[in-house]
Amino acid sequence: MDPTRTATARTGPRTGPGTEVRGSDRPRLARHVRLTFCRTRRRPILLHPETVVVLNGSGAAILELCDGRHTVTEIVTELGGRYRTVPGDEVRRFLARLVARRWMELSDG
């Protein structure tokens, strides 16, 4: 091991409390989380073992684009084309909350 080496290589997706969401990150749902539509509620929902989260329209729109291919910047741009205003900082905060709960994983862009 070289003690002068300062850079660290990322070996896998980042997740957990305190993880910063950057524009170049590529978010995707964790393996144990599913985005689906609840016919009873007539709303999109996020399924996590023993938990159901009912999503609003903007939350569902963000998560539909979290496929591990789109960067956060691309997601904000895409949503900006659909809606009038899409604050990028709100999208990053929403994703950061999911990352903190380990429902979302981030890969480097």
Summary of the structure (lengths in Angstrom):
residues: 109
radius of gyration: 15.4
end to end distance: 27.1
largest distance: 58.8
contacts: 269
relative contact order: 0.27
helix: 29%
strand: 23%
